[in-house]
Amino acid sequence: MQDSFTRCFKSNPPEPWNWNVYLFPLWCLGVVVRYGILFPVS
């Protein structure tokens, strides 16, 4: 049974942001800086 009320409660799976072709290199650079530089220093 489909109606507008039950359609409001259907959840859509979130799309991961870091697999965007433009943001992925920046995300990788952030991982390298975070775990390669900042984590060993602290």
Buried (B, 14 or more C-beta within 10 A) or exposed (E): EEEEEEEEEEEEEEEEEEEEEEEEEEEEEEEEEEEEEEEEEE
